[in-house]
Amino acid sequence: MRLGSILVVALAALLLAAAAHGYGLQPGGQCASQIFNLTYQGLPPNWYHYSWLNFTGTGTVHLVIRANVSSNIPVRLAIYQWQNNAQWQRIWATQPSTQIAGAYTVNLEAPGAYRLAIENPGFNTANASFTAILNATMCGGPAVESWLGQYIKLTTTNVVLNGVNASMAPMGIASYGVMEVGGRYFTYNLITDAVKGEVYIPLDISASDYWPSGSYYGRAFSVQLNAFVVARLMDGTVQYYWIQNVVSFNEKRFGGLEVWDNIWNETTTISILDKSTVRGNGAVYIGPVGHGNYYFYGMPSSIPFGLVTLEMRAYVAGGKIIVEFYANGQKYDVVTITPYAPAASAYIEIVPATTFRGIPLDLELVFTGHDSDIPWAVLNAGRIGLELYVRMNGEWVSPPSAWSIGYATYELSYAGVMPQGVGSALVVPGAPNPRQLWAETLIITPFGANITAST
């Protein structure tokens, strides 16, 4: 296992890659984005429907709201702030209208608790029914810190450990396009055609898996390489696909490790995979309620314990989206998705932004429960080694920063993470520990951008 490295990426090389493929790394300053879907049916007069905007740092947050609101009666886009007198006060609002569109800029002070809302004004006598999609770009250190804080967190489960309900998360390596250096938060956008995870699973590993009820299932777990594919179509539409390459163990199945892949359409909250447009070694299946359907394929035979290399690639060929899955260097599945309009490009992206479901576009290599039926794993003994890579200009390099907790996947685990230098970490028995694993320094010069280790 590689214990550490110094990653140096010259912008000149990245620009060559970008010119040829659209791949590269771009510093993002201190901005993060989030999509809010505030669609609602039957909102009474003098009521508002909202999402939270909570900022914990100190400073000014520059908020740009790109709104697309359509209502049966006039409504307004508003921001409410929690006041010291224990009341919510409206501090900003648009004029009431049945159509609210365009970009609106508001400065908010941090720390502070805010509500981003669609309000049915009191002069209306009817209930309001509206669709409301708000794309909020938030700039400033407190904005980035608070954006990340939504995802670097633990979830309480029904699994009881030492007399209390255990708090868990997908534990391992996760890159969100956010780094913290000297108490300040910075962002970047990374685009690549391929990602790779190296996983070392020793034979003596011991993990207990649990049903959602909290009852014990048996010895089982998974390690997931998760990423988002962004596909840009010729008509200007952007589609998002969540892809997974998974290695797992289940004592009630094979004696060794299993490998499988998944693809989910995350373009909108109601997007699905049309089985007539998806081709691969697997098939499209009905997913959990509220999550559409998904593509699945599993390798027909198990592989031995030890070092497992997982890789995923995304590109366009003949207007179709191609996703390739590899295990230990073997290409075991190629999935072709034919969108309704020809695709111009498809790539894997890490960026501090969200899908319509509110899921961050991150890259993860995480230890979790086996699957959605037995989603909660506890690591009892042994250590799992992880290394995470992206491909830049033909070379495998580590993302500029990473954290110990993922978010995109449903499955969780109770385990700790120990950093092992840039690009590497160990998953170990113990309580989950939210932390930054490494952060590298982006140095901008007239000749390029260097990234050097700053763990």
C-alpha positions in Angstrom: 0.0 0.0 0.0 1.2 3.5 -0.8 1.6 5.4 2.4 1.9 8.9 0.9 2.9 11.0 -2.1 3.2 14.5 -3.4 0.9 15.2 -6.3 2.1 17.9 -8.7 -0.3 18.7 -11.6 0.9 21.3 -14.1 -1.9 23.4 -15.6 -0.2 23.2 -18.9 -0.7 19.5 -19.0 -4.2 19.8 -17.7 -5.0 22.3 -20.4 -3.7 19.9 -23.1 -6.0 17.3 -21.7 -8.9 19.8 -21.6 -8.3 20.9 -25.1 -8.5 17.3 -26.3 -11.2 15.9 -24.0 -12.6 18.6 -21.8 -10.9 17.2 -18.8 -9.0 19.2 -16.2 -8.9 20.9 -12.8 -10.1 24.4 -12.2 -9.9 26.2 -8.8 -13.3 27.4 -7.8 -12.5 30.1 -5.2 -15.0 29.9 -2.4 -18.3 29.1 -4.1 -20.7 26.1 -3.8 -24.0 25.4 -5.4 -27.2 23.7 -4.3 -30.5 23.0 -6.1 -33.7 23.5 -4.1 -37.0 22.0 -5.3 -39.7 23.9 -3.5 -42.6 22.6 -5.6 -45.8 22.5 -3.6 -49.5 21.9 -4.0 -52.2 23.8 -2.0 -50.2 26.3 0.1 -52.6 28.4 2.1 -52.5 32.3 2.2 -49.9 33.7 4.7 -47.9 30.5 4.6 -44.6 29.7 3.0 -42.8 26.6 1.9 -39.0 26.7 2.6 -35.6 25.0 2.7 -32.9 25.8 5.3 -29.8 28.0 4.7 -27.7 27.7 7.8 -24.2 29.3 8.0 -21.9 28.6 10.9 -18.7 30.5 10.0 -18.2 34.2 10.3 -18.4 36.6 7.4 -20.6 37.5 4.4 -22.3 35.0 2.2 -22.9 36.2 -1.4 -26.0 34.4 -2.5 -27.1 34.2 -6.2 -30.5 32.6 -6.7 -31.4 31.5 -10.2 -35.2 31.0 -10.0 -37.7 29.2 -12.2 -41.1 29.5 -10.5 -44.5 29.0 -12.0 -47.7 29.4 -9.9 -51.5 29.4 -10.3 -51.7 32.6 -8.3 -49.1 35.3 -7.4 -46.4 34.1 -5.0 -43.1 35.6 -4.0 -39.6 34.3 -3.5 -38.4 35.3 0.0 -35.7 34.9 2.6 -36.5 34.7 6.3 -33.9 35.2 9.1 -34.0 33.9 12.7 -33.9 37.0 15.0 -32.7 37.4 18.5 -36.3 37.8 19.7 -36.9 34.2 18.7 -38.9 35.1 15.6 -38.5 34.6 11.9 -38.4 37.9 10.0 -38.7 38.3 6.2 -35.5 40.3 5.2 -35.8 40.1 1.4 -38.5 39.2 -1.2 -39.5 39.6 -4.8 -42.7 41.2 -6.0 -45.6 38.7 -6.1 -46.0 37.1 -9.5 -47.2 33.9 -11.2 -43.9 33.6 -12.9 -40.6 34.3 -11.1 -37.5 33.8 -13.3 -34.0 35.2 -13.5 -31.1 35.7 -11.1 -31.4 37.5 -7.8 -28.4 38.5 -5.6 -28.6 38.8 -1.8 -25.9 39.2 0.8 -26.3 37.3 4.1 -24.3 37.6 7.3 -22.9 34.5 9.0 -23.3 33.0 11.4 -27.0 32.9 10.9 -30.1 30.7 10.3 -32.1 31.5 7.2 -35.1 30.1 5.2 -35.3 30.3 1.4 -39.0 30.3 0.8 -41.9 30.5 -1.7 -44.6 32.5 0.1 -48.4 32.8 -0.6 -49.1 36.4 0.3 -51.9 37.3 2.6 -53.8 39.3 0.0 -54.6 36.0 -1.8 -57.7 34.1 -0.9 -56.9 30.9 -2.7 -54.3 28.2 -2.0 -51.1 28.4 -4.2 -49.9 25.5 -6.2 -46.5 26.0 -7.8 -43.4 24.4 -9.3 -40.3 26.1 -8.0 -36.7 25.1 -8.9 -34.1 27.3 -7.3 -30.4 27.0 -8.1 -28.5 28.8 -5.4 -24.8 29.7 -5.7 -23.3 30.6 -2.3 -19.9 32.3 -2.1 -17.7 33.0 0.8 -15.9 30.8 3.4 -19.0 30.3 5.6 -21.0 29.3 2.6 -18.5 26.6 1.6 -18.0 25.3 5.1 -21.8 25.1 5.7 -22.4 23.4 2.3 -19.9 20.7 3.1 -21.2 20.3 6.7 -24.5 19.0 5.3 -22.7 15.9 4.0 -19.9 15.3 6.5 -22.2 14.0 9.1 -23.4 10.9 10.9 -26.9 9.2 10.7 -28.5 7.5 13.7 -29.5 3.9 13.0 -31.5 1.2 14.6 -28.3 -0.8 15.4 -27.7 -0.8 19.1 -24.0 -0.8 20.2 -23.1 -0.5 23.9 -26.6 0.2 24.8 -27.2 3.2 22.4 -28.3 3.5 18.8 -25.2 3.7 16.7 -24.5 6.7 14.5 -23.0 5.7 11.1 -21.9 7.0 7.7 -20.3 5.7 4.5 -16.7 5.6 5.9 -13.5 5.8 3.7 -12.4 8.4 1.2 -14.7 11.0 -0.3 -13.8 14.0 -2.5 -16.3 16.9 -2.7 -14.3 19.5 -4.5 -13.8 21.3 -1.1 -10.6 21.6 0.9 -9.9 23.3 4.3 -6.5 24.9 4.6 -5.6 26.9 7.8 -9.2 27.3 8.8 -10.3 28.6 5.4 -12.4 26.7 2.9 -11.7 26.6 -0.9 -13.3 24.8 -3.8 -12.3 23.3 -7.1 -13.9 21.5 -10.1 -12.3 18.3 -11.4 -13.4 16.6 -14.6 -12.0 13.3 -15.8 -12.8 10.3 -18.0 -11.8 7.7 -15.4 -11.6 7.0 -11.7 -9.9 4.1 -9.8 -10.1 2.7 -6.3 -7.6 0.2 -4.9 -9.0 -1.8 -2.0 -7.0 -4.2 0.2 -9.3 -6.6 2.0 -7.4 -9.1 4.2 -8.7 -12.6 4.7 -9.2 -12.0 8.5 -11.5 -9.1 8.1 -14.6 -9.3 10.3 -17.7 -7.2 9.8 -21.3 -7.6 11.1 -24.2 -6.5 8.9 -27.7 -5.5 10.0 -31.2 -5.3 8.7 -32.9 -1.8 8.7 -34.7 -2.9 11.8 -31.4 -3.2 13.6 -31.5 -7.0 13.8 -28.3 -8.9 13.1 -28.0 -10.4 9.6 -24.5 -12.1 9.6 -21.0 -11.3 8.3 -21.3 -9.1 5.3 -20.1 -5.7 3.9 -19.2 -3.8 0.8 -16.6 -1.3 -0.5 -18.1 1.0 -3.1 -16.5 3.2 -5.7 -19.2 5.8 -6.4 -19.1 8.7 -8.9 -21.3 10.9 -11.1 -21.3 11.0 -14.9 -22.3 14.3 -16.4 -23.7 13.9 -20.0 -24.2 16.9 -22.2 -26.6 16.4 -25.1 -26.5 18.1 -28.4 -29.8 20.0 -27.6 -28.1 21.6 -24.5 -29.7 19.4 -21.9 -27.5 18.1 -19.1 -28.1 14.6 -17.7 -26.6 13.1 -14.5 -25.9 9.4 -13.9 -24.7 7.9 -10.6 -22.4 4.9 -11.2 -21.1 2.3 -8.7 -18.4 -0.3 -8.9 -18.7 -2.5 -5.8 -16.7 -5.3 -4.1 -18.5 -7.1 -1.4 -18.6 -10.1 1.0 -21.6 -12.0 2.2 -21.0 -15.2 4.2 -24.3 -16.6 3.0 -23.3 -16.4 -0.6 -19.9 -17.1 -2.2 -16.8 -17.9 -0.2 -14.9 -15.1 -1.7 -15.5 -11.5 -2.8 -18.2 -10.5 -5.2 -18.0 -7.6 -7.7 -21.0 -5.8 -9.3 -22.0 -2.5 -10.9 -25.0 -0.1 -10.7 -26.2 2.9 -12.7 -28.9 5.3 -11.6 -30.4 8.2 -13.6 -30.2 11.2 -11.2 -31.1 13.9 -13.8 -34.3 15.0 -12.0 -36.3 13.6 -9.1 -38.5 11.6 -11.5 -35.9 10.5 -13.9 -35.6 6.8 -14.7 -33.6 4.4 -16.9 -35.5 3.3 -20.0 -34.6 -0.3 -20.3 -35.1 -0.1 -24.1 -32.2 2.4 -24.3 -29.7 0.7 -22.0 -27.5 -2.1 -23.1 -24.9 -4.1 -21.2 -24.2 -7.5 -19.6 -26.9 -6.7 -17.0 -30.4 -5.4 -16.9 -32.6 -2.6 -15.6 -34.5 -3.4 -12.3 -37.1 -1.6 -10.2 -35.5 0.3 -7.4 -36.6 1.4 -3.9 -39.7 3.5 -3.6 -38.9 7.1 -4.6 -35.7 6.3 -6.4 -36.8 5.1 -9.8 -35.0 2.1 -11.3 -31.4 1.1 -11.8 -29.1 -1.0 -13.9 -27.3 -3.9 -12.3 -24.7 -6.5 -13.3 -22.7 -8.9 -11.2 -19.6 -10.8 -12.1 -20.5 -14.5 -12.4 -17.7 -15.8 -10.1 -16.1 -14.6 -6.9 -12.5 -13.2 -6.6 -10.0 -13.9 -3.8 -9.4 -11.7 -0.8 -6.4 -9.3 -1.0 -5.9 -6.4 -3.3 -8.9 -5.5 -5.5 -8.7 -2.7 -8.1 -12.0 -1.1 -9.2 -12.1 1.3 -12.2 -14.9 3.2 -14.0 -14.6 5.1 -17.3 -17.1 7.4 -19.1 -17.1 8.8 -22.6 -19.3 9.3 -25.7 -19.2 7.2 -28.9 -21.6 7.8 -31.8 -23.8 10.1 -29.7 -24.3 7.4 -27.0 -23.1 7.5 -23.4 -20.6 4.7 -22.6 -19.7 3.6 -19.1 -17.0 0.9 -18.6 -16.5 -1.1 -15.4 -13.2 -2.9 -14.5 -12.1 -5.2 -11.7 -8.5 -6.1 -11.3 -7.8 -4.8 -14.8 -10.5 -6.9 -16.4 -13.3 -5.0 -18.3 -16.3 -7.0 -17.0 -19.1 -4.7 -18.2 -19.7 -2.0 -20.8 -23.0 -0.1 -20.6 -24.4 1.9 -23.5 -27.1 4.5 -22.8 -28.9 6.0 -25.8 -30.4 9.4 -24.7 -33.3 11.0 -26.5 -30.9 13.4 -28.2 -27.3 12.6 -29.2 -24.7 13.1 -26.5 -21.9 15.5 -27.2 -19.8 14.6 -24.2 -19.8 12.5 -21.0 -17.4 12.7 -18.1 -17.0 12.1 -14.4 -17.1 15.3 -12.4 -16.2 16.3 -8.8 -17.7 19.7 -8.0 -19.3 21.3 -4.9 -22.8 21.3 -6.4 -25.9 19.0 -6.1 -28.3 17.1 -8.2 -32.1 17.8 -8.1 -32.3 15.2 -5.3 -29.8 17.3 -3.3 -27.0 14.8 -3.7 -23.5 16.3 -4.0 -21.5 15.5 -7.1 -18.7 13.8 -5.2 -16.3 10.8 -5.7 -16.3 8.1 -3.0 -14.4 5.0 -2.1 -16.3 3.9 1.1 -16.9 0.9 3.4 -20.6 0.3 4.0 -23.3 -2.3 4.5 -23.6 -5.0 1.8 -26.7 -3.5 0.0 -29.9 -1.6 0.6 -31.6 -4.7 2.2 -28.8 -5.1 4.8 -27.4 -1.6 4.8 -25.6 -1.2 8.1 -22.2 -2.7 8.7 -20.0 -2.7 11.8 -16.3 -3.4 11.3 -15.2 -5.7 14.2 -11.7 -6.6 13.3 -9.1 -6.1 10.6 -8.2 -3.1 8.5 -9.2 -2.2 4.9 -6.7 -0.2 2.9 -8.1 2.3 0.4 -6.5 4.4 -2.3 -8.4 6.7 -4.6 -7.3 8.0 -8.0 -8.6 10.1 -10.9 -7.0 10.0 -14.4 -5.4 13.3 -15.6 -3.6 13.5 -18.9 -3.1 9.8 -19.0 -1.7 9.6 -15.4 -3.4 8.3 -12.2 -3.3 11.0 -9.5 -5.1 11.5 -6.2 -7.9 14.2 -5.9 -6.6 17.5 -4.4 -8.5 16.8 -1.1 -10.6 14.2 0.6 -12.7 13.6 3.7 -13.5 10.5 5.7 -17.3 10.4 5.1 -19.2 9.9 1.9 -22.8 10.8 1.4 -24.3 9.7 -2.0 -24.9 6.0 -1.0 -27.7 4.7 1.2 -25.6 2.1 2.9 -23.7 3.1 6.1 -21.0 1.7 8.4 -19.6 2.0 11.9 -15.9 2.3 11.5 -13.1 4.8 11.8 -10.7 6.1 9.1 -7.0 6.7 9.5 -5.2 8.9 6.9 -2.1 7.3 5.4 -0.8 10.3 3.3 -2.2 11.8 0.2 -4.5 9.4 -1.6 -4.6 6.7 1.0 -6.5 5.7 4.1 -7.2 2.8 6.4 -10.7 1.8 7.5 -10.3 0.5 11.1 -12.6 -0.7 13.9 -14.0 2.1 16.1 -16.4 5.0 16.1 -16.9 7.0 12.8 -14.6 10.1 12.8 -15.6 13.0 10.5 -12.3 14.6 9.3 -10.4 15.9 6.4 -7.9 13.2 5.3 -5.7 15.4 3.1 -5.7 18.8 1.4 -3.2 20.0 -1.1 -2.2 23.6 -2.0 -3.2 25.0 -5.3 -0.5 27.5 -6.5 -1.6 29.6 -9.4 1.1 31.2 -11.7 1.0 32.7 -15.1 2.4 29.4 -16.4 0.0 27.0 -14.7 -1.4 25.6 -11.5 0.6 23.3 -9.2 -0.9 21.2 -6.5 1.4 20.2 -3.6 0.7 18.2 -0.5 -0.5 20.1 2.6 -1.9 17.4 4.8 
